[in-house]
Amino acid sequence: MPWWVWGSVALILLGLETLTGGFFVFFFALGAGLVSLLLILSLEMSLEVQLWTFGLLSLIGMGLFRKYLIGKGPKIDIDSLVGTSASAIGEIAPGESGKVESRGSTWEAKNVGTEPISKECTVTGIDGLKLMVKK
C-alpha cells in the first residue's frame, strides 16, 4: 500500500482514539504512522511485510508503553462516586444518557430515575465508566 494510505489509517485511528479513550487504539495509529514513515523513507516492503510490521509495532508499543501512559492520569476510585452528588450538564431525560460533572471531572451518565435531571443528581451506580444517576 502507498505511504499515504497508512498515514490516513493512522489519522482515522487517532480520531477513533479520541472517542474511545484508554490508550488502546492509539498504538494501532502509532503502528500505522510508523509504517507510513518507513515507506516515505523509501523502504520497499510487500503488503505482507507492511501488515506484519504494523501489527508488531502496534503490539510492541502497547506492551511497552500502555501501562505507563494510563498511569499518568489523575487517580480516581470510581466506586467511591456512588452515593455522591453530581451536576447535570444539560437536561437528561429518564432512560437517556448525557453528561454530568462530579469531583471536577465530566462523566458520561445515564438517568436511571423516573424524573428528568437538569441540575443536581445522585450517583446510584456505575457501569464501566458511565455513571448511573437519578434526581
N, C-alpha and C positions, 0 to 999 in steps of 0.2 A: 504494500500500500504506500502511497506517497506520504511525505512528511506532514503535509497539511491535513490529511485525514486523521492521523494520530494527534495532531495539535487540536483539531476540532473535537475529537473524542475527549481529550484532556479538559478542554473548556466546558464541555457538556457535563462531564463528571464533576468538575468543580462546582458548577451550578447546582447539580443534584446534591452535593455535599452540604451546600448552604441550606437546603430544605430538610435534610435528614439529621445532620449533626453527628457527633460521636466519632469523628475521625476514622470512618471505615472506608467510604467511597473516595476520600481524599487520596489514599495510597494508590488506588487504581488510576486516578487522574495523574498522579505523580509518575507512575509507570508509563502511561501513555505519553506524557510530556517528555520523558527521558528517551523513549523510542523515537519520538519525533526529532529530538535533538540529535540523536545518533544518525538519523537519516539525513538531517541537514548537514552534518559533518561529513557527508558523502560515504558513510559506511554502507556498503551494499549488503542487504540482507534479504533472504527469501521471506515470503509471507510466514512460513512455518517458524523461522528463526525470530521474526518480529513478534509473533504471538508468544513464543516461549520467553523471549526477553521481557515482554510486557508482563507476563504472569510472574516470572521470577522476581523482577524488580519490585513489583507491587507487593508480593508476599514477603520479600526480604525487608522492604521498608516498613510494612505493617508489623512484622515480628520484632524489628529493632526499635521502632520509634513510637508506636501507638500508645503503649502504656505510659511512656514519658509524656506525650502530648496531652493525654486525658488527665493526668495528674496535675497539670498546670492550672486548671480552673479552680474556682473557689470551692471549698469543701462544704457541702450542704447535706445533712442527713435528711433525705427527702421524707422519710417516715415520720420525722418529728413535726412535719407540717400538718398532720392530721389533728384536727381539733382547733387549729388556729384560724384567725380571720384573714380574709383576702379582699382586695378591692377589684371589682369587675372593671374591665376596660371596654366600655360599651355595654349594651344590653345583651344578656344571654337568656334565650327562651328555654322553657323546660325541655329537656331531652336534647338540646342543641349544644354545640361547642363554641367556645370563644376564648378570650384571654383574660387572665387575672394577674394582679400584682401581689406578691407576698414576699416579705423579707428582702425587699429591694430588687427582686428578680421578676421577670414576666414569665408566666407559665401558660401552657395550653390547659384549658379546663372544660369540663362538661357539667352542665347543670343537671343534677340528678333529682332535684326537688320538683315541686308542682307549681311554683311561682317563678315568674321571670326575675332575673337578677340584674339590677342596674347599678348598685353601689356595693355595699358590704355584703359578704357572704362567709360561710364557714366551710372549711375543707373537711369533708367527711371520709375521704379515702383517696387512694392513688392507684392508677392503672398505668404501669410503665412510667412515663414521665408526664402523664396527664393527671391533673388534679380533678377529683370529683367534688363538686361544690353544691351547696344549696343555701337558700336565703335563711 
